[in-house]
């Protein structure tokens, strides 16, 4: 079975899951969603997967745009896998509705918990806890791959339906309205060396270097890639990130995410 996995990843969690999934499925092509969005084309495969992290109990903006541009032949087995730190709410249910508007049927949707990267709220969890999550995720990937190979029809995963119905609507709508200009709260310390990694990992080319320092252009994805990958920890979000530990997946290199 020929499978295409479209993934969006800023700090490596979803890319690592995509890599493990490709290994378990075999005959699989990995496609970066930011790269695909530069020149969308009709998709042809026996199975198509969409892999992405949860943002504010919903879809990242770039994944919304990807879905609107997606063209898949009817009958193609389509599935989704979302990575998350705390809760997914109705993310996959909402994805199913969005795909249905494109006449694409979401056959199954899965969730895999990974270490969170949202530094405005918290720093990296202990390495020991990260490792336990990674080990559990590897088991989950193998189980999910078996469902995909047999093209099972499964309801999209969700959690805490009553509470997250609110979070997946009101909070996500508020997040969506402010997301593009949220980069106004990033700033850079003098320890910046001008390496440019922040600009290269940005999935939407929202960062340019001016006088060897990053400058944000206000069409942000709020993915935290720039702040988490900075080797000098020179990028900050307001002042709340100053003493918080950074996180990116230890098995992923920033070059693998260069858009």
C-alpha positions in Angstrom: 0.0 0.0 0.0 1.5 3.3 -1.1 1.0 5.9 1.6 1.7 9.6 1.7 2.2 11.3 5.1 1.8 15.0 5.2 3.2 16.5 8.4 3.6 19.8 10.1 6.2 20.0 12.9 7.9 22.9 14.6 10.0 21.3 17.3 10.2 17.8 16.0 7.5 15.8 17.8 5.2 15.3 14.9 8.1 14.7 12.4 9.4 12.0 14.7 6.0 10.3 14.8 5.8 10.6 11.0 9.2 8.9 10.7 8.2 6.1 13.0 4.9 5.7 11.2 6.6 5.5 7.8 8.9 2.8 9.1 6.0 0.8 10.5 3.8 1.2 7.3 6.5 0.7 4.7 6.3 2.2 1.1 5.6 5.6 2.6 6.6 9.1 1.4 6.9 11.9 3.9 5.8 15.4 2.7 6.3 18.6 4.7 3.1 20.6 4.7 5.0 23.9 4.5 6.9 22.7 1.5 3.7 21.3 -0.1 1.9 24.6 0.4 4.5 26.4 -1.8 3.0 24.7 -4.8 0.0 22.5 -4.0 -0.8 19.7 -6.4 -3.4 16.9 -6.6 -2.4 14.0 -4.3 -2.4 10.4 -5.4 -1.8 7.4 -3.1 -3.6 4.4 -1.6 -3.6 6.1 1.8 -3.1 9.7 2.9 -2.2 10.7 6.4 -2.3 14.2 7.9 0.0 14.6 11.0 0.1 17.8 13.1 0.2 19.1 16.6 -2.8 20.6 18.5 -2.8 24.4 18.9 -5.2 25.8 21.5 -7.5 22.8 21.1 -7.6 23.1 17.4 -5.8 23.0 14.1 -2.7 25.0 13.3 -3.5 27.8 10.8 -1.2 26.3 8.2 -3.0 22.9 8.5 -6.3 24.7 8.0 -4.9 26.2 4.8 -3.5 22.8 3.7 -6.9 21.2 4.1 -8.5 23.9 2.0 -5.9 23.3 -0.8 -6.1 19.5 -0.6 -7.3 17.4 -3.6 -7.6 13.7 -3.1 -9.5 11.2 -5.2 -12.7 9.9 -3.6 -12.2 6.5 -2.0 -8.7 7.2 -0.8 -8.2 6.0 2.7 -7.5 9.2 4.7 -6.4 9.3 8.3 -5.0 11.8 10.8 -2.6 11.7 13.7 -2.3 14.6 16.1 0.3 15.1 18.7 -0.6 17.0 21.9 0.8 18.1 25.3 -2.4 18.4 27.3 -5.7 17.8 25.5 -6.9 17.6 21.9 -10.5 18.6 22.5 -12.5 18.3 19.3 -9.6 18.9 17.0 -10.0 15.7 15.0 -13.7 16.0 14.9 -13.4 19.5 13.5 -10.8 18.2 11.0 -13.2 15.6 9.8 -15.8 18.3 9.2 -13.3 20.5 7.3 -12.3 17.6 5.1 -15.9 16.7 4.4 -16.3 20.2 2.9 -13.7 19.1 0.4 -15.5 15.8 -0.2 -12.8 14.0 1.6 -13.8 11.3 4.1 -11.6 11.1 7.3 -11.6 7.3 7.9 -9.8 7.4 11.3 -8.1 9.9 13.6 -5.6 9.2 16.4 -3.9 11.1 19.2 -0.4 10.6 20.6 0.8 12.6 23.7 4.2 14.1 23.5 6.2 16.7 25.6 4.7 20.1 25.2 6.6 23.0 23.7 4.3 26.0 24.6 6.8 28.0 26.5 4.5 30.9 27.2 2.8 28.6 29.7 5.5 26.2 30.8 9.1 25.0 30.3 10.3 21.6 29.2 9.4 18.7 31.4 12.1 16.4 33.0 14.1 14.3 30.5 13.0 11.1 32.3 9.3 12.0 31.7 10.0 12.8 28.1 11.6 9.4 27.6 8.6 7.6 29.0 6.4 9.5 26.6 8.7 8.6 23.7 8.6 4.9 24.6 4.8 4.9 24.9 4.5 6.8 21.6 6.5 4.1 19.8 4.1 1.5 21.0 1.1 3.6 19.9 2.6 4.2 16.4 2.9 0.4 15.8 -0.7 -0.1 16.9 -2.0 2.8 14.7 0.0 1.4 11.8 -1.9 -1.9 12.0 -5.2 0.0 11.9 -4.1 1.9 8.8 -2.8 -1.2 7.0 -6.2 -2.8 7.4 -7.9 0.5 6.4 -10.2 0.4 9.5 -13.0 2.9 9.9 -12.7 4.5 13.3 -14.2 7.5 15.0 -11.8 10.4 15.4 -10.2 10.5 18.9 -11.4 13.2 21.3 -11.4 13.8 25.0 -13.4 15.5 27.8 -16.3 16.3 25.4 -18.3 18.8 27.6 -15.3 21.0 28.7 -13.4 20.8 25.4 -16.4 21.6 23.3 -16.0 25.1 24.9 -12.2 25.2 24.5 -12.4 24.0 20.9 -14.7 26.8 20.0 -14.4 30.0 22.1 -10.7 29.7 23.0 -9.6 28.5 19.5 -11.5 31.3 17.8 -9.8 33.8 20.1 -6.4 32.2 19.4 -7.1 32.3 15.6 -7.9 36.0 15.6 -4.6 37.0 17.3 -2.2 34.4 16.0 -0.6 36.3 13.1 0.5 39.2 15.2 1.4 37.2 18.3 5.1 37.5 17.2 5.1 41.1 18.6 5.9 39.5 22.0 9.1 37.8 20.8 12.4 39.7 21.3 16.1 38.8 21.1 18.9 39.2 23.6 22.4 40.4 22.9 23.6 36.8 23.1 22.2 36.2 19.6 25.0 35.2 17.2 23.0 35.7 14.0 23.2 32.0 13.1 19.8 32.3 11.3 18.4 28.9 12.6 15.2 30.7 13.7 14.6 32.0 10.2 15.3 28.7 8.6 13.0 26.6 10.9 10.1 29.1 10.6 7.4 27.2 8.6 6.0 30.4 7.0 9.1 32.5 6.4 8.0 35.0 9.1 11.5 35.8 10.3 14.2 37.8 8.5 17.6 38.8 9.8 18.3 42.5 10.1 21.8 43.5 11.3 22.2 39.8 12.1 19.2 39.7 14.5 15.8 38.1 13.9 12.9 40.4 13.0 9.3 39.1 12.9 7.0 40.0 10.0 3.6 39.5 11.7 2.2 36.4 9.9 3.2 34.1 12.6 2.1 30.5 13.2 2.8 30.7 16.9 4.6 27.4 16.6 7.5 28.2 19.0 10.0 26.8 16.6 12.2 29.9 16.7 12.4 30.2 20.5 12.9 26.4 21.1 15.6 25.9 18.5 17.7 28.9 19.2 21.1 27.4 20.3 21.9 30.4 22.5 18.4 30.6 24.0 18.6 34.3 23.0 15.0 34.5 21.8 12.5 35.3 24.5 8.7 35.6 24.7 7.8 38.6 26.8 9.8 38.0 30.0 8.1 34.8 31.0 10.5 32.6 29.0 13.7 33.9 30.6 14.1 31.1 33.1 12.1 28.3 31.4 13.8 25.3 29.9 13.6 24.8 26.1 12.4 21.7 24.3 12.8 20.1 20.9 12.7 16.5 20.1 16.1 15.0 20.9 16.1 12.8 17.8 15.4 15.6 15.3 17.9 18.1 13.9 16.8 21.6 13.0 18.0 21.0 9.4 15.2 18.4 9.0 12.6 21.2 9.6 14.1 23.9 7.4 11.2 25.1 5.3 
